[in-house]
Amino acid sequence: MRRRHITEEDVLATLRRPLEEKHDFENNSYKLYGHTGDGRKIYVAVKDTTWGTQDPVIKTVVEVS
């Protein structure tokens, strides 16, 4: 399996304008879905207590297959 790079710009764009937002109660986070510059779908998991603040805490970034 090949590992592909997700840029900081991709993550910041997803945080600014997520395509979809899901609250993950089990992991105390929000999953924010977006796309990379080359069209791959990603989600950015953000700590739920910091989502909606000026400085959200990012838990993980994952490419969705």
LUMFI-74928 format. One record per atom (N, C-alpha, C, CB): atom name; x, y, z; residue in three letters. Coordinates in Angstrom, 1 decimal. Glycine has a CB too. Layout:
! residues N
  vexdo      c1      c2      c3  bakol
     CA       X       Y       Z    ala
...
//
This chain:
! residues 65
  vexdo      c1      c2      c3  bakol
      N     0.8    -1.2     0.0    met
     CA     0.0     0.0     0.0    met
      C     0.9     1.2     0.0    met
     CB    -1.0     0.0     1.2    met
      N     0.6     2.2    -0.9    arg
     CA     1.4     3.4    -1.0    arg
      C     0.9     4.5    -0.1    arg
     CB     1.5     3.8    -2.5    arg
      N     1.8     5.1     0.5    arg
     CA     1.4     6.2     1.4    arg
      C     1.4     7.5     0.6    arg
     CB     2.3     6.3     2.7    arg
      N     0.3     8.3     0.6    arg
     CA     0.2     9.6    -0.1    arg
      C     0.2    10.7     0.9    arg
     CB    -1.0     9.6    -1.0    arg
      N     0.7    11.8     0.4    his
     CA     0.9    13.0     1.3    his
      C    -0.4    13.9     1.3    his
     CB     2.1    13.9     0.8    his
      N    -0.8    14.3     2.4    ile
     CA    -1.9    15.2     2.6    ile
      C    -1.3    16.5     3.1    ile
     CB    -3.1    14.7     3.6    ile
      N    -1.5    17.6     2.3    thr
     CA    -0.8    18.9     2.7    thr
      C    -1.6    19.6     3.8    thr
     CB    -0.7    19.7     1.4    thr
      N    -0.8    20.5     4.4    glu
     CA    -1.4    21.4     5.4    glu
      C    -2.5    22.3     4.8    glu
     CB    -0.3    22.3     6.0    glu
      N    -2.3    22.7     3.6    glu
     CA    -3.4    23.5     2.9    glu
      C    -4.7    22.7     2.8    glu
     CB    -2.9    23.9     1.5    glu
      N    -4.6    21.4     2.5    asp
     CA    -5.8    20.5     2.4    asp
      C    -6.5    20.5     3.7    asp
     CB    -5.4    19.1     1.9    asp
      N    -5.7    20.3     4.8    val
     CA    -6.3    20.2     6.1    val
      C    -7.0    21.6     6.5    val
     CB    -5.2    19.9     7.2    val
      N    -6.3    22.7     6.3    leu
     CA    -6.9    24.0     6.6    leu
      C    -8.1    24.3     5.8    leu
     CB    -5.8    25.1     6.4    leu
      N    -8.1    23.9     4.5    ala
     CA    -9.3    24.1     3.7    ala
      C   -10.5    23.3     4.2    ala
     CB    -9.0    23.7     2.2    ala
      N   -10.2    22.1     4.7    thr
     CA   -11.3    21.3     5.3    thr
      C   -11.8    21.9     6.6    thr
     CB   -10.8    19.8     5.5    thr
      N   -10.9    22.4     7.4    leu
     CA   -11.4    23.1     8.6    leu
      C   -12.2    24.3     8.3    leu
     CB   -10.2    23.4     9.5    leu
      N   -11.8    25.1     7.3    arg
     CA   -12.6    26.3     7.0    arg
      C   -14.0    26.0     6.4    arg
     CB   -11.8    27.1     6.0    arg
      N   -14.0    25.0     5.5    arg
     CA   -15.3    24.7     4.8    arg
      C   -15.5    23.2     4.6    arg
     CB   -15.3    25.4     3.5    arg
      N   -15.8    22.5     5.7    pro
     CA   -16.1    21.1     5.6    pro
      C   -17.3    20.8     4.7    pro
     CB   -16.3    20.4     7.0    pro
      N   -17.1    19.7     3.9    leu
     CA   -18.2    19.3     3.1    leu
      C   -19.3    18.6     3.9    leu
     CB   -17.8    18.3     2.0    leu
      N   -18.9    17.9     5.0    glu
     CA   -19.8    17.2     5.9    glu
      C   -19.1    17.2     7.2    glu
     CB   -20.0    15.7     5.4    glu
      N   -20.0    17.2     8.3    glu
     CA   -19.5    17.2     9.6    glu
      C   -20.3    16.2    10.4    glu
     CB   -19.7    18.7    10.3    glu
      N   -19.5    15.3    11.1    lys
     CA   -20.2    14.2    11.9    lys
      C   -19.6    14.3    13.3    lys
     CB   -20.0    12.8    11.3    lys
      N   -20.5    14.2    14.3    his
     CA   -20.0    14.2    15.7    his
      C   -19.8    12.7    16.1    his
     CB   -21.0    14.8    16.7    his
      N   -18.5    12.4    16.5    asp
     CA   -18.2    11.0    16.9    asp
      C   -18.1    11.0    18.4    asp
     CB   -16.8    10.6    16.3    asp
      N   -19.3    10.7    19.0    phe
     CA   -19.4    10.7    20.5    phe
      C   -18.4     9.8    21.2    phe
     CB   -20.8    10.4    20.9    phe
      N   -18.2     8.6    20.6    glu
     CA   -17.3     7.6    21.1    glu
      C   -15.9     8.1    21.3    glu
     CB   -17.4     6.3    20.3    glu
      N   -15.4     8.9    20.4    asn
     CA   -14.0     9.3    20.4    asn
      C   -13.9    10.8    20.8    asn
     CB   -13.4     9.1    19.0    asn
      N   -15.0    11.4    21.2    asn
     CA   -15.0    12.8    21.6    asn
      C   -14.4    13.7    20.6    asn
     CB   -14.3    13.0    23.0    asn
      N   -14.9    13.6    19.4    ser
     CA   -14.4    14.4    18.3    ser
      C   -15.4    14.6    17.2    ser
     CB   -13.2    13.7    17.6    ser
      N   -15.1    15.6    16.3    tyr
     CA   -15.9    15.8    15.1    tyr
      C   -15.0    15.3    13.9    tyr
     CB   -16.3    17.3    15.0    tyr
      N   -15.7    14.7    13.0    lys
     CA   -15.0    14.3    11.7    lys
      C   -15.5    15.3    10.7    lys
     CB   -15.3    12.8    11.3    lys
      N   -14.6    16.0    10.1    leu
     CA   -14.9    17.0     9.1    leu
      C   -14.3    16.5     7.8    leu
     CB   -14.2    18.4     9.5    leu
      N   -15.2    16.3     6.8    tyr
     CA   -14.9    15.7     5.5    tyr
      C   -14.6    16.8     4.5    tyr
     CB   -16.0    14.8     5.0    tyr
      N   -13.6    16.5     3.6    gly
     CA   -13.2    17.5     2.6    gly
      C   -12.5    16.7     1.5    gly
     CB   -12.4    18.6     3.1    gly
      N   -11.8    17.5     0.6    his
     CA   -11.1    16.9    -0.5    his
      C    -9.7    17.5    -0.5    his
     CB   -11.8    17.1    -1.8    his
      N    -8.7    16.8    -1.0    thr
     CA    -7.4    17.3    -1.2    thr
      C    -7.4    18.1    -2.5    thr
     CB    -6.3    16.1    -1.3    thr
      N    -6.3    18.7    -2.8    gly
     CA    -6.1    19.5    -4.1    gly
      C    -6.3    18.6    -5.3    gly
     CB    -4.9    20.2    -4.1    gly
      N    -5.9    17.4    -5.2    asp
     CA    -6.0    16.5    -6.3    asp
      C    -7.2    15.6    -6.3    asp
     CB    -4.7    15.6    -6.4    asp
      N    -8.2    15.9    -5.4    gly
     CA    -9.5    15.3    -5.5    gly
      C    -9.7    14.1    -4.6    gly
     CB    -9.7    14.8    -6.8    gly
      N    -8.7    13.7    -3.8    arg
     CA    -8.9    12.6    -2.9    arg
      C    -9.8    13.0    -1.7    arg
     CB    -7.6    12.0    -2.4    arg
      N   -10.7    12.2    -1.2    lys
     CA   -11.5    12.5     0.0    lys
      C   -10.8    12.3     1.3    lys
     CB   -12.9    11.7    -0.1    lys
      N   -10.8    13.2     2.2    ile
     CA   -10.2    13.1     3.5    ile
      C   -11.1    13.4     4.6    ile
     CB    -8.9    14.0     3.6    ile
      N   -10.8    13.0     5.8    tyr
     CA   -11.5    13.6     7.0    tyr
      C   -10.4    14.0     8.0    tyr
     CB   -12.5    12.6     7.6    tyr
      N   -10.8    15.1     8.7    val
     CA    -9.9    15.7     9.7    val
      C   -10.7    15.5    11.0    val
     CB    -9.6    17.2     9.5    val
      N   -10.1    14.7    12.0    ala
     CA   -10.8    14.6    13.3    ala
      C   -10.3    15.6    14.2    ala
     CB   -10.5    13.1    13.9    ala
      N   -11.2    16.4    14.8    val
     CA   -10.9    17.5    15.7    val
      C   -11.6    17.2    17.1    val
     CB   -11.5    18.8    15.1    val
      N   -10.8    17.5    18.1    lys
     CA   -11.3    17.3    19.5    lys
      C   -12.6    18.1    19.6    lys
     CB   -10.3    17.8    20.5    lys
      N   -13.7    17.5    20.1    asp
     CA   -15.0    18.1    20.1    asp
      C   -15.1    19.3    21.0    asp
     CB   -16.0    17.1    20.6    asp
      N   -14.3    19.4    22.0    thr
     CA   -14.4    20.6    22.9    thr
      C   -13.7    21.8    22.3    thr
     CB   -13.8    20.3    24.2    thr
      N   -13.0    21.6    21.2    thr
     CA   -12.3    22.7    20.5    thr
      C   -12.9    23.1    19.2    thr
     CB   -10.8    22.4    20.4    thr
      N   -13.8    22.3    18.7    trp
     CA   -14.4    22.6    17.4    trp
      C   -15.3    23.8    17.5    trp
     CB   -15.2    21.4    16.8    trp
      N   -15.1    24.7    16.6    gly
     CA   -15.9    26.0    16.6    gly
      C   -15.1    27.1    17.3    gly
     CB   -17.2    25.8    17.4    gly
      N   -13.9    26.8    17.8    thr
     CA   -13.0    27.8    18.4    thr
      C   -12.0    28.3    17.3    thr
     CB   -12.3    27.3    19.7    thr
      N   -11.3    29.3    17.7    gln
     CA   -10.3    29.8    16.7    gln
      C    -9.1    28.9    16.6    gln
     CB    -9.8    31.2    17.2    gln
      N    -8.9    28.0    17.5    asp
     CA    -7.7    27.1    17.4    asp
      C    -8.1    25.6    17.7    asp
     CB    -6.6    27.5    18.4    asp
      N    -8.8    25.0    16.8    pro
     CA    -9.2    23.6    17.0    pro
      C    -8.0    22.6    17.1    pro
     CB   -10.2    23.1    15.9    pro
      N    -8.1    21.7    18.0    val
     CA    -7.1    20.7    18.2    val
      C    -7.3    19.5    17.2    val
     CB    -7.0    20.2    19.7    val
      N    -6.4    19.3    16.3    ile
     CA    -6.5    18.2    15.3    ile
      C    -6.0    16.9    15.9    ile
     CB    -5.8    18.5    14.0    ile
      N    -6.9    15.9    15.9    lys
     CA    -6.5    14.6    16.4    lys
      C    -5.8    13.7    15.4    lys
     CB    -7.7    13.9    17.0    lys
      N    -6.4    13.7    14.2    thr
     CA    -5.8    12.9    13.1    thr
      C    -6.4    13.4    11.7    thr
     CB    -6.2    11.4    13.3    thr
      N    -5.7    13.0    10.7    val
     CA    -6.1    13.3     9.3    val
      C    -6.0    11.9     8.5    val
     CB    -5.2    14.4     8.6    val
      N    -7.1    11.6     7.9    val
     CA    -7.1    10.3     7.2    val
      C    -7.7    10.4     5.8    val
     CB    -8.0     9.3     8.0    val
      N    -7.1     9.7     4.8    glu
     CA    -7.7     9.6     3.5    glu
      C    -8.8     8.5     3.5    glu
     CB    -6.6     9.3     2.4    glu
      N    -9.9     8.9     3.0    val
     CA   -11.1     8.0     3.0    val
      C   -11.1     7.3     1.6    val
     CB   -12.4     8.7     3.2    val
      N   -11.1     5.9     1.6    ser
     CA   -11.1     5.2     0.4    ser
      C   -12.5     5.0    -0.2    ser
     CB   -10.5     3.9     0.6    ser
//
